[in-house]
Protein backbone atom coordinates (compact mmCIF):
# COMPACT_ATOMS: atom_id res chain seq x y z
CA UNK A 1 0.00 0.00 0.00
CA UNK A 2 2.83 2.41 0.90
CA UNK A 3 4.28 2.35 -2.62
CA UNK A 4 0.85 2.89 -4.18
CA UNK A 5 0.09 5.81 -1.88
CA UNK A 6 3.54 7.35 -2.42
CA UNK A 7 3.05 7.13 -6.18
CA UNK A 8 -0.39 8.72 -5.93
CA UNK A 9 0.94 11.66 -3.90
CA UNK A 10 3.96 12.08 -6.15
CA UNK A 11 2.05 12.05 -9.45
CA UNK A 12 -1.25 13.72 -8.61
CA UNK A 13 -0.76 17.42 -7.82
CA UNK A 14 -4.39 18.14 -6.97
CA UNK A 15 -4.83 15.11 -4.74
CA UNK A 16 -1.58 15.97 -2.95
CA UNK A 17 -3.00 19.42 -2.14
CA UNK A 18 -6.42 18.00 -1.18
CA UNK A 19 -4.75 15.52 1.16
CA UNK A 20 -2.42 18.16 2.65
CA UNK A 21 -5.33 20.47 3.40
CA UNK A 22 -7.26 17.61 4.94
CA UNK A 23 -4.30 16.64 7.12
CA UNK A 24 -3.84 20.19 8.42
CA UNK A 25 -7.47 21.08 9.00
CA UNK A 26 -8.47 17.79 10.62
CA UNK A 27 -5.59 17.89 13.07
CA UNK A 28 -6.76 21.41 13.90
CA UNK A 29 -10.30 20.14 14.45
CA UNK A 30 -9.13 17.97 17.33
CA UNK A 31 -7.39 20.89 19.01
CA UNK A 32 -10.87 22.42 19.14
CA UNK A 33 -12.55 19.18 20.24
CA UNK A 34 -10.19 18.47 23.13
CA UNK A 35 -10.34 22.07 24.33
CA UNK A 36 -14.14 22.24 24.21
CA UNK A 37 -14.68 18.82 25.81
CA UNK A 38 -12.11 19.55 28.52
CA UNK A 39 -13.81 22.87 29.33
CA UNK A 40 -17.18 21.14 29.51
CA UNK A 41 -16.24 18.02 31.46
CA UNK A 42 -14.67 20.07 34.28
CA UNK A 43 -17.99 21.74 35.05
CA UNK A 44 -20.79 20.40 37.21
CA UNK A 45 -22.80 17.80 35.28
CA UNK A 46 -19.89 17.64 32.82
CA UNK A 47 -21.10 14.53 31.00
CA UNK A 48 -24.45 16.15 30.35
CA UNK A 49 -22.75 19.34 29.15
CA UNK A 50 -20.55 17.40 26.71
CA UNK A 51 -23.74 15.83 25.41
CA UNK A 52 -25.27 19.29 25.03
CA UNK A 53 -22.29 20.51 23.00
CA UNK A 54 -22.47 17.46 20.75
CA UNK A 55 -26.20 17.92 20.25
CA UNK A 56 -25.55 21.58 19.37
CA UNK A 57 -23.16 20.27 16.72
CA UNK A 58 -25.52 17.58 15.47
CA UNK A 59 -28.73 19.61 15.17
CA UNK A 60 -27.48 21.86 12.34
CA UNK A 61 -26.86 18.76 10.25
CA UNK A 62 -30.61 18.34 9.87
CA UNK A 63 -30.61 21.53 7.77
CA UNK A 64 -27.02 21.90 6.60
CA UNK A 65 -26.63 18.36 5.26
CA UNK A 66 -29.52 18.46 2.77
CA UNK A 67 -28.71 22.07 1.80
CA UNK A 68 -25.03 21.22 1.26
CA UNK A 69 -25.95 18.31 -0.99
CA UNK A 70 -28.14 20.52 -3.18
CA UNK A 71 -25.53 23.30 -3.36
CA UNK A 72 -22.72 20.86 -4.19
CA UNK A 73 -24.77 19.37 -7.03
CA UNK A 74 -25.33 22.85 -8.59
CA UNK A 75 -22.20 24.98 -7.95
CA UNK A 76 -18.44 24.59 -8.37
CA UNK A 77 -17.67 22.09 -5.61
CA UNK A 78 -14.11 23.29 -5.03
CA UNK A 79 -15.24 26.90 -4.52
CA UNK A 80 -17.94 25.79 -2.10
CA UNK A 81 -15.27 23.93 -0.10
CA UNK A 82 -13.01 27.00 0.02
CA UNK A 83 -15.89 29.15 1.27
CA UNK A 84 -16.65 26.54 3.95
CA UNK A 85 -13.02 26.62 5.14
CA UNK A 86 -12.86 30.41 5.41
CA UNK A 87 -16.18 30.65 7.24
CA UNK A 88 -15.08 27.94 9.68
CA UNK A 89 -11.84 29.83 10.34
CA UNK A 90 -13.83 32.84 11.55
CA UNK A 91 -16.11 30.68 13.67
CA UNK A 92 -13.12 28.87 15.21
CA UNK A 93 -11.74 32.21 16.39
CA UNK A 94 -15.08 32.91 18.06
CA UNK A 95 -14.49 30.07 20.54
CA UNK A 96 -11.94 32.29 22.29
CA UNK A 97 -14.86 34.34 23.63
CA UNK A 98 -16.29 31.24 25.35
CA UNK A 99 -13.34 30.94 27.75
CA UNK A 100 -14.15 31.88 31.32
CA UNK A 101 -17.82 32.61 30.64
CA UNK A 102 -20.29 31.78 33.40
CA UNK A 103 -22.85 30.85 30.75
CA UNK A 104 -22.31 28.13 28.14
CA UNK A 105 -24.55 29.82 25.55
CA UNK A 106 -21.68 30.93 23.31
CA UNK A 107 -20.15 27.47 23.48
CA UNK A 108 -23.36 26.01 22.10
CA UNK A 109 -23.76 28.75 19.46
CA UNK A 110 -20.25 28.47 18.02
CA UNK A 111 -20.41 24.67 18.12
CA UNK A 112 -23.62 24.80 16.07
CA UNK A 113 -22.22 27.31 13.56
CA UNK A 114 -19.01 25.33 13.08
CA UNK A 115 -20.93 22.16 12.30
CA UNK A 116 -23.40 23.95 10.01
CA UNK A 117 -20.52 24.99 7.74
CA UNK A 118 -18.78 21.60 7.81
CA UNK A 119 -20.84 19.41 5.42
CA UNK A 120 -20.26 21.88 2.59
CA UNK A 121 -16.60 20.82 2.86
CA UNK A 122 -16.78 17.16 3.89
CA UNK A 123 -19.46 16.13 1.40
CA UNK A 124 -17.73 18.27 -1.23
CA UNK A 125 -14.46 16.43 -0.71
CA UNK A 126 -16.18 13.11 -1.28
CA UNK A 127 -18.01 14.44 -4.34
CA UNK A 128 -14.83 15.70 -6.07
CA UNK A 129 -12.67 12.70 -5.23
CA UNK A 130 -13.53 10.76 -8.43
CA UNK A 131 -12.58 13.91 -10.40
CA UNK A 132 -9.30 14.46 -8.56
CA UNK A 133 -8.31 10.77 -8.57
CA UNK A 134 -9.46 9.00 -11.71
CA UNK A 135 -9.32 5.37 -12.74
CA UNK A 136 -7.04 3.13 -10.71
CA UNK A 137 -6.08 6.04 -8.44
CA UNK A 138 -9.56 6.22 -6.91
CA UNK A 139 -9.32 3.18 -4.62
CA UNK A 140 -6.04 4.19 -2.92
CA UNK A 141 -7.20 7.82 -2.81
CA UNK A 142 -10.40 6.79 -1.02
CA UNK A 143 -8.45 4.63 1.43
CA UNK A 144 -5.89 7.37 2.12
CA UNK A 145 -8.57 10.04 2.54
CA UNK A 146 -10.48 8.03 5.12
CA UNK A 147 -7.36 6.70 6.84
CA UNK A 148 -6.00 10.23 7.12
CA UNK A 149 -9.24 11.36 8.77
CA UNK A 150 -8.76 8.64 11.37
CA UNK A 151 -5.01 9.17 11.75
CA UNK A 152 -5.63 12.82 12.49
CA UNK A 153 -8.02 11.71 15.24
CA UNK A 154 -5.08 10.14 17.01
CA UNK A 155 -2.49 12.78 16.16
CA UNK A 156 -4.85 15.69 16.77
CA UNK A 157 -6.10 14.23 20.03
CA UNK A 158 -2.59 13.72 21.39
CA UNK A 159 -1.42 17.17 20.26
CA UNK A 160 -4.68 18.84 21.31
CA UNK A 161 -4.50 17.39 24.81
CA UNK A 162 -0.87 18.48 25.14
CA UNK A 163 -1.54 21.96 23.74
CA UNK A 164 -4.38 22.62 26.19
CA UNK A 165 -2.09 21.60 29.04
CA UNK A 166 0.78 23.81 27.82
CA UNK A 167 -0.77 26.74 25.91
CA UNK A 168 -4.29 26.86 27.28
CA UNK A 169 -7.58 26.97 25.45
CA UNK A 170 -6.75 30.14 23.49
CA UNK A 171 -3.83 28.47 21.74
CA UNK A 172 -5.92 25.47 20.74
CA UNK A 173 -8.64 27.67 19.20
CA UNK A 174 -6.11 29.83 17.31
CA UNK A 175 -4.45 26.75 15.82
CA UNK A 176 -7.84 25.42 14.72
CA UNK A 177 -8.64 28.70 12.91
CA UNK A 178 -5.25 28.74 11.17
CA UNK A 179 -5.72 25.16 10.00
CA UNK A 180 -8.87 26.11 8.07
CA UNK A 181 -7.08 29.00 6.35
CA UNK A 182 -4.25 26.68 5.25
CA UNK A 183 -6.76 24.11 3.97
CA UNK A 184 -8.47 26.80 1.85
CA UNK A 185 -5.07 27.83 0.48
CA UNK A 186 -4.37 24.25 -0.61
CA UNK A 187 -7.66 24.10 -2.52
CA UNK A 188 -6.98 27.46 -4.15
CA UNK A 189 -3.69 26.11 -5.56
CA UNK A 190 -5.37 23.33 -7.56
CA UNK A 191 -4.47 23.03 -11.24
CA UNK A 192 -7.73 22.54 -13.07
CA UNK A 193 -9.54 23.23 -16.31
CA UNK A 194 -12.46 25.69 -16.22
CA UNK A 195 -15.55 23.98 -14.91
CA UNK A 196 -13.74 20.78 -13.94
CA UNK A 197 -15.33 20.72 -10.49
CA UNK A 198 -18.79 21.72 -11.63
CA UNK A 199 -21.50 19.05 -11.37
CA UNK A 200 -23.23 17.84 -14.59
CA UNK A 201 -24.51 20.79 -16.63
CA UNK A 202 -28.16 19.72 -16.45
CA UNK A 203 -28.13 20.29 -12.68
CA UNK A 204 -27.28 23.98 -12.99
CA UNK A 205 -29.91 24.65 -15.68
CA UNK A 206 -32.84 23.56 -13.56
CA UNK A 207 -34.81 26.06 -11.48
CA UNK A 208 -33.46 26.15 -7.94
CA UNK A 209 -35.77 24.28 -5.55
CA UNK A 210 -33.65 23.01 -2.63
CA UNK A 211 -36.35 20.87 -1.03
CA UNK A 212 -37.41 19.30 -4.34
CA UNK A 213 -33.82 18.60 -5.37
CA UNK A 214 -33.02 17.04 -1.99
CA UNK A 215 -36.08 14.80 -2.32
CA UNK A 216 -34.94 13.82 -5.83
CA UNK A 217 -31.63 12.74 -4.36
CA UNK A 218 -33.41 10.84 -1.60
CA UNK A 219 -35.54 9.00 -4.16
CA UNK A 220 -32.41 8.12 -6.12
CA UNK A 221 -30.77 6.74 -2.96
CA UNK A 222 -33.90 4.78 -2.05
CA UNK A 223 -33.97 3.29 -5.55
CA UNK A 224 -30.46 1.85 -5.22
CA UNK A 225 -30.66 -0.90 -2.54
CA UNK A 226 -26.90 -1.25 -2.06
CA UNK A 227 -26.32 2.49 -1.63
CA UNK A 228 -29.30 2.73 0.72
CA UNK A 229 -28.01 -0.21 2.76
CA UNK A 230 -24.61 1.45 3.10
CA UNK A 231 -26.31 4.65 4.27
CA UNK A 232 -28.32 2.65 6.82
CA UNK A 233 -25.11 1.04 8.07
CA UNK A 234 -24.04 4.51 9.15
CA UNK A 235 -27.34 4.91 10.97
CA UNK A 236 -26.84 1.57 12.72
CA UNK A 237 -23.33 2.50 13.80
CA UNK A 238 -24.53 5.87 15.05
CA UNK A 239 -27.03 4.28 17.46
CA UNK A 240 -24.02 3.47 19.62
CA UNK A 241 -21.46 5.74 18.00
CA UNK A 242 -23.17 8.90 19.25
CA UNK A 243 -22.79 7.74 22.84
CA UNK A 244 -19.11 7.03 22.18
CA UNK A 245 -18.50 10.73 21.44
CA UNK A 246 -19.40 11.51 25.06
CA UNK A 247 -18.00 8.37 26.61
CA UNK A 248 -14.46 8.82 25.30
CA UNK A 249 -14.24 12.08 27.25
CA UNK A 250 -15.89 10.56 30.33
CA UNK A 251 -13.65 7.49 30.27
CA UNK A 252 -10.44 9.46 29.74
CA UNK A 253 -11.18 12.20 32.28
CA UNK A 254 -13.20 10.40 34.97
CA UNK A 255 -13.41 6.61 34.65
CA UNK A 256 -9.65 6.23 34.28
CA UNK A 257 -8.84 9.53 36.02
CA UNK A 258 -6.30 10.75 33.47
CA UNK A 259 -7.50 14.35 32.94
CA UNK A 260 -7.40 16.15 29.55
CA UNK A 261 -4.41 14.03 28.50
CA UNK A 262 -6.52 10.93 29.17
CA UNK A 263 -9.16 12.14 26.71
CA UNK A 264 -6.43 12.53 24.13
CA UNK A 265 -5.00 9.06 24.86
CA UNK A 266 -8.37 7.33 24.45
CA UNK A 267 -9.08 9.22 21.22
CA UNK A 268 -5.51 8.51 20.12
CA UNK A 269 -5.88 4.76 20.62
CA UNK A 270 -9.16 4.86 18.70
CA UNK A 271 -7.48 6.83 15.92
CA UNK A 272 -4.59 4.36 15.68
CA UNK A 273 -7.08 1.51 15.32
CA UNK A 274 -8.88 3.40 12.56
CA UNK A 275 -5.62 3.76 10.64
CA UNK A 276 -4.93 0.04 10.94
CA UNK A 277 -8.43 -0.71 9.67
CA UNK A 278 -7.97 1.68 6.76
CA UNK A 279 -4.74 -0.03 5.69
CA UNK A 280 -6.39 -3.46 5.93
CA UNK A 281 -9.40 -2.28 3.93
CA UNK A 282 -7.24 -0.91 1.13
CA UNK A 283 -5.57 -4.32 0.87
CA UNK A 284 -8.94 -6.07 0.89
CA UNK A 285 -10.47 -3.73 -1.72
CA UNK A 286 -8.09 -5.09 -4.36
CA UNK A 287 -8.84 -8.73 -3.55
CA UNK A 288 -12.47 -9.09 -2.44
CA UNK A 289 -15.19 -10.26 -4.76
CA UNK A 290 -18.55 -8.55 -4.36
CA UNK A 291 -19.81 -11.45 -2.22
CA UNK A 292 -16.63 -11.37 -0.16
CA UNK A 293 -17.08 -7.65 0.39
CA UNK A 294 -20.58 -8.16 1.79
CA UNK A 295 -19.42 -10.91 4.17
CA UNK A 296 -16.53 -8.74 5.33
CA UNK A 297 -18.88 -5.90 6.28
CA UNK A 298 -21.05 -8.21 8.41
CA UNK A 299 -18.06 -9.70 10.26
CA UNK A 300 -16.44 -6.28 10.76
CA UNK A 301 -19.55 -4.79 12.35
CA UNK A 302 -20.05 -7.72 14.71
CA UNK A 303 -16.40 -7.53 15.78
CA UNK A 304 -16.63 -3.77 16.20
CA UNK A 305 -19.54 -4.07 18.63
CA UNK A 306 -18.10 -6.98 20.64
CA UNK A 307 -14.73 -5.27 21.08
CA UNK A 308 -16.40 -2.03 22.16
CA UNK A 309 -18.24 -3.95 24.88
CA UNK A 310 -14.87 -5.39 25.95
CA UNK A 311 -13.48 -1.83 26.17
CA UNK A 312 -16.46 -0.78 28.28
CA UNK A 313 -15.95 -3.52 30.84
CA UNK A 314 -12.13 -3.53 31.05
CA UNK A 315 -10.56 -1.95 34.17
CA UNK A 316 -6.94 -2.08 33.02
CA UNK A 317 -6.27 1.17 31.12
CA UNK A 318 -3.70 -0.31 28.71
CA UNK A 319 -5.88 -3.29 27.83
CA UNK A 320 -8.92 -1.02 27.41
CA UNK A 321 -6.92 0.99 24.86
CA UNK A 322 -6.15 -2.21 22.95
CA UNK A 323 -9.83 -3.14 22.82
CA UNK A 324 -10.96 0.30 21.63
CA UNK A 325 -8.20 0.30 18.99
CA UNK A 326 -9.29 -3.11 17.66
CA UNK A 327 -12.95 -2.06 17.73
CA UNK A 328 -12.21 1.00 15.63
CA UNK A 329 -10.04 -1.05 13.27
CA UNK A 330 -13.02 -3.30 12.53
CA UNK A 331 -15.30 -0.29 12.00
CA UNK A 332 -12.77 1.38 9.70
CA UNK A 333 -12.42 -1.73 7.56
CA UNK A 334 -16.15 -1.68 6.89
CA UNK A 335 -16.23 2.06 6.25
CA UNK A 336 -13.45 2.11 3.64
CA UNK A 337 -14.80 -0.81 1.61
CA UNK A 338 -18.28 0.71 1.75
CA UNK A 339 -17.17 4.16 0.60
CA UNK A 340 -15.29 2.56 -2.29
CA UNK A 341 -18.62 1.13 -3.46
CA UNK A 342 -20.42 4.47 -3.11
CA UNK A 343 -17.70 6.28 -5.08
CA UNK A 344 -17.90 3.62 -7.78
CA UNK A 345 -21.64 3.30 -8.14
CA UNK A 346 -23.19 6.68 -7.17
CA UNK A 347 -24.23 8.72 -10.22
CA UNK A 348 -22.25 12.00 -10.44
CA UNK A 349 -25.52 13.87 -10.94
CA UNK A 350 -26.54 12.89 -7.39
CA UNK A 351 -23.17 12.33 -5.72
CA UNK A 352 -23.17 15.47 -3.58
CA UNK A 353 -26.67 14.70 -2.32
CA UNK A 354 -25.84 11.03 -1.69
CA UNK A 355 -22.90 11.85 0.56
CA UNK A 356 -24.70 14.73 2.26
CA UNK A 357 -27.76 12.55 2.90
CA UNK A 358 -25.60 9.79 4.35
CA UNK A 359 -23.92 12.33 6.61
CA UNK A 360 -27.27 13.80 7.67
CA UNK A 361 -28.76 10.39 8.48
CA UNK A 362 -25.73 9.44 10.54
CA UNK A 363 -25.58 12.71 12.48
CA UNK A 364 -29.33 12.71 13.13
CA UNK A 365 -29.07 9.28 14.72
CA UNK A 366 -25.94 10.28 16.60
CA UNK A 367 -27.84 13.23 18.05
CA UNK A 368 -30.43 10.91 19.58
CA UNK A 369 -27.75 8.51 20.82
CA UNK A 370 -25.56 11.16 22.42
CA UNK A 371 -28.55 12.94 23.95
CA UNK A 372 -29.64 9.70 25.61
CA UNK A 373 -26.06 8.97 26.72
CA UNK A 374 -25.61 12.50 28.09
CA UNK A 375 -28.71 12.15 30.25
CA UNK A 376 -27.72 8.63 31.31
CA UNK A 377 -24.29 9.77 32.57
CA UNK A 378 -26.07 11.60 35.38
CA UNK A 379 -27.34 8.38 36.96
CA UNK A 380 -25.95 5.32 35.15
CA UNK A 381 -22.45 3.85 35.32
CA UNK A 382 -20.54 4.93 32.16
CA UNK A 383 -19.37 1.34 31.66
CA UNK A 384 -22.97 0.16 31.41
CA UNK A 385 -23.80 2.90 28.89
CA UNK A 386 -20.78 1.96 26.78
CA UNK A 387 -21.64 -1.75 26.83
CA UNK A 388 -25.18 -1.02 25.62
CA UNK A 389 -23.80 1.29 22.91
CA UNK A 390 -21.49 -1.48 21.69
CA UNK A 391 -24.42 -3.90 21.46
CA UNK A 392 -26.44 -1.42 19.41
CA UNK A 393 -23.62 -0.81 16.92
CA UNK A 394 -22.71 -4.49 16.62
CA UNK A 395 -26.28 -5.54 15.90
CA UNK A 396 -26.01 -3.62 12.62
CA UNK A 397 -23.85 -6.46 11.33
CA UNK A 398 -26.70 -8.92 11.86
CA UNK A 399 -29.14 -6.74 9.92
CA UNK A 400 -26.66 -6.39 7.04
CA UNK A 401 -26.09 -10.20 7.01
CA UNK A 402 -29.87 -10.75 6.85
CA UNK A 403 -30.20 -8.29 3.95
CA UNK A 404 -27.43 -10.12 2.10
CA UNK A 405 -28.92 -13.54 2.80
CA UNK A 406 -32.31 -12.45 1.44
CA UNK A 407 -30.70 -11.14 -1.78
CA UNK A 408 -31.39 -7.45 -1.21
CA UNK A 409 -27.77 -6.28 -1.68
CA UNK A 410 -27.19 -6.25 -5.42
CA UNK A 411 -24.77 -4.33 -7.65
CA UNK A 412 -26.58 -1.14 -8.82
CA UNK A 413 -27.65 -1.32 -12.44
CA UNK A 414 -27.38 2.43 -13.05
CA UNK A 415 -23.85 3.03 -11.75
CA UNK A 416 -20.27 1.87 -12.24
N, C-alpha and C positions, 0 to 999 in steps of 0.2 A: 504493500500500500504506500509506503514512504516514497518509493521511486515514482509511482504514479502521481502522487500529490505534488512532489517536487517538480515534476515535469509540467503539471498543470499550472503551478504558480510561476514557473519560469517562462512558459510560452504565452500564457493568456494575461495580457496587460490589464484588461478590465476586471477579470475575476480576481487578480492579485490586489487591485484597489478595493474591490467589494469586500474581499476577505479581510484586508487590513483595517478598513473602517469598522467592520463588524467586530474584529478583535478589540479595537480600542474602545468603542462605545459600549460593548457588553461588559468589559472589565469595569468601566466607569459606572455602569448600572449597579453593580454589586457594592461599590463604595456607597451609593445612595441607599441600597437595601439594608446593609449592615448598620449604617448610621441611623436610619429611621427605625428599624426594629429594635436596636439597642436603646434608643430614646424611649420607645414605647414600653418595652418590657420592664424597664426600671420603675415605671410608675405603678401606682396601686391598680389592681386588676389589669396587670400588664398583658396577660394572654388575651383577654377580651379586647384590649386596645389594639394589639397587633391584628386581631381579627377585623376590627373596625377599619384599620388602615387598608388591609387587603380587600375588604368589601368596597371601600372607596375607590380602589384601583380597578376592581372587577366590574362595578356598575356601569362605568362609561363604555365598556365593551358592548353593552346591549345596543348602544346607538352608534358608537364609533366603528365597530366591526362591519356592520352592513354598509354604512356610508363609505368606509374606506374601500370596500370591495367594488362599489359602484364607481367611485372616483378613479380607482386604479384601472378599471376596464373602459375608461373614457379618455383620460388624460395621459400625458407622458409620465410613465411610471417612475423614471429616474428623478424627474423634477419634483414629483410628489414626495419622494423619499428625502430629497434634500430639504424641502420645506419642513417636513416632519422633524428632521434633525435640528434645524435652527430654532424651531419653536420649542422643542424639548430642552435645548440649551438654556433658553430664557427661563423656562419653568424650573429647571434644576437649580438655577441661581436663587429662585424664590424660596427654596427650602431653608436658606440661611435665616430667613425671618421667622422660622418656626422654633428656633433654638431659644430655650429659656422662657417660652410663653406659658402662662398658667392655663390657657385654653388650648385644646388640640384642634381647633377649627381649621387653622391654616394648614396643619399637617394633612388633614383630610382633603382640603381643597386642592393643594398642590399635588397630592397623590392621585387624585381623580384627573386633573388636567394632564399630568404626565402620561397616564395610561390612555387617555383619550387620543393623544397624538401618536401613540406607539403603533397601532395597527396599520397606519398609512405607510410606515416604514417596513415593519416585519412582513406583512402580506405582500408589499411591493417587492421586497427582496426575493420572496419565493416566486412571485409572478415573472420576474425578469431573469431568473436563473437559467431557464432553457434558452434564453437569447444570449446571455453572457457566456454560457458553457454549452456548446452545441455537440451533438453526436456522442461519441464515446467519452467526452469530457464530462457529460452531465452526471453520471453515476458517482465518480469520485468528487465532483463539485458538491453534490448533494450531501454526501457523507462528510466531507470536510466542513461544510457550512453548519450542519447540525452538531458535529463533534466539537467544533469551535465554540458554539453556543454553550455546550456543556463544560468544555474545558475552562471557559471564562467564568463559569459558576464557581469552580474550585479556585482558580487563580484570583478572581475578583473577591471571593469571600475571604480568602487568606489575607490579601492585601488590604481589603476594606476593614477587616477586624483590626489589623495592625495599625492602619492609618487613623482610625478613630481613637485608638489607645495613645498614639503619639501626637497627632496633629489636631485632634478634636473633630467635632462634627462639621465645622466650617470648611476645613480642608477637604473632607470627603465630598461635600456638595460642590465645591469649586472644581474638583477633579472630574466629577460627573458631568458638569456643564462643558468643560473643555473637551471631554471625549466626544460629545455630540458635534461640536464644531469641527473637530478633526475628521469625524466620519463624513460630514457634509463635504469637506474639502476633498476627500478621496473620491466621492461620487462625482464631484465637479470636474475631476481630472480624467474622466473616462474618455477614451477615443471611440467615437461612434458616428455612424452616418445619420443624417437628418431623419428624424422619425423612427429610428431603430427601436426605441423603447415605447413607442406608441402601441396601444392595443389595436386589433383589427379595425380597419377603416369604417366598417359598417356600424361599429359601436358609437363612434363619435358623431355620425350623421343622424342618429335617432334623436327625437325630442327627449330632453332630460326629465326623467321621472324616477327619482331615486328608489321609491318604494316599489314601483312596478319592476324596475330593473333588478332589484334585490330578489324579488319573488321569482323572476325569470331564472336567476341563478339558482335559487332554492329548488325550483322545479327540475332544472337540469341535474342538480346533485341527487335529487330523489329518484330520477330516472336512470341513474347509473348505480346499480346495487353495490358494486365493489367500492366505489368512491364514497357512497353513503355509509357503508359498513366501516370504512376507515375513519370517517368523521365521527361515527358513534363510538369507536374505540376510544377516541379522545374524551368523549363524554364519560365513558365507563371508568377510564383512568381518573378523571377529575372528581368522581364521587369520593375517592379517598385522597387524591392528590391535592385537593384544596386544603384539607386538614393538615397535610404535610407542610404546607407553607407556614402555618403557625407553629406546628410541633417542632420543626427544626430549631426555631428560636427558643422555644420552651425547653427542649431537651438540652441544647447547648448551654443556655444561661442558668436554668434551674434544676432540671432533673440530674444532670451531671455536674452542676455547680462550677462551670468553667468561665462564666462571664462572657463579654463580647467576643473574646477570642474563641470561646467554645462554640458560639454560633458559627463563626467562620470555619472552624475545624469540621463541624458536622456537614455544613454546606460543601466544604472542600472535599470531604470523603465522597459525598454524593456526586460531586462534579467529576472526580477521578473515575468513579464507576461509569458515569455516562460516557466518558471518553473511551474507556475500554469497550463498552457496548457499541459505540460508533465505529471503532476499528473492526470489531468482529462483524458488524452488519455490512460494512463495505466489502469484506472478504466473502461473506455469504451471498451478497447481491450478484456476484459474478458467477456463482455456482448453483444457486437454487433454481429448480424448476418452479412453475407457478404453484403446483400442488405442494412442493416443499416449502415455498414461501408461506403458504397459508398455515401449514402445520407449525412452522417456526413461530409465527405470531401467537398461536394458542399457547404453546409451551412457554414462550417468553413472558406472557402476561401472568400465567399461573405461578411461575418462578418469582416474578416481581412481587406479587402479593404475599407469597409465603415468606420470602426473605424480609419483607417489610415488617411482617408480624414478628419474625425473629429479632429484628432490630428493636422493636417496641418492648420486648420482654427481656432483653439482655441487660444485665447490670454492670458487666465489665465494659468500660468505655472503649477500649481498643477493639474488642470483639464486636461491639455494637457498630463501630465504624466500618468494619469488614462487611457486616450484614447489609448496612445501608448502601455501601458501594456496590455489592453484588446485586442488590435489588434494582438499583438504578442502571446497572449494566444490562440487565434483562429488559428493562423498559426502553432503554436506548436502542437496543437491537431491533425491537419491534418498530420503534418510531422511524428509524432510518430506512428500513426495508419498505415500510408503508409509504413514506414520502416519495421514495423512488417510483412507486406505482402511481401516485397522484401526479407527479411531474411528467410521467410518461403518457398517462391516459387522459388527463384533464384537457379539454378543448381550450385553446388559447383565448377564444372569445369569452370564456367564463372563468378563466384561471384566477383572476384577482378575486372574484366573488367566491370561488370555491375555497381558497385559502382563508379569506376573511370570514366566511361562514363557519368553517372548521374552528377558527380561533374564537369566534363568538360563542359557539356551542360549548366549547371547552371552558371558557372563562365564565359563562353563565352558570354552568354546573359547579365549577370551583367556588363561585360566590356562595352558593347554597351550602357546600361542604365546609368552607372555612367559617361561615357564619355559625353553623351548628357546632363546629369544633371550638370556636371562640367562646361561645356560651358554655359549652361543656367543660372548658378548662377551669371555670369557676367552682365546679363541684365534683368533677370526675377526675380520677387519676389519669395523667397524660399517657401513661403506658396503655391503659385500657382504650383510650381514644385512638391511639396509633394502631393498636391491634385490629380494631374494628375497621379503620380506614384501609389497612392492608387487605382485609377480607373483601371489602367492597371493590377495590381495584383489581384484585386477583380474579374475582368472579367474572370479570369481563372476558377473560380467556375462555371460560366455559361457554359463554354466549357466542363468541366468535367460532369456537369449535362446532357448536350446534348449527350455526349458519352454514358453515362449510359442509358439514355432514348432510344437510338437507339440500345442497346444491345451489344455494343462493349467491355464492361468491364466484361470479364468472368474470372473465376478461371482458371489459367494455367493448361493445361493437363499434362505437363512434370515435374512439380515441386511438392513440398509438402512433 
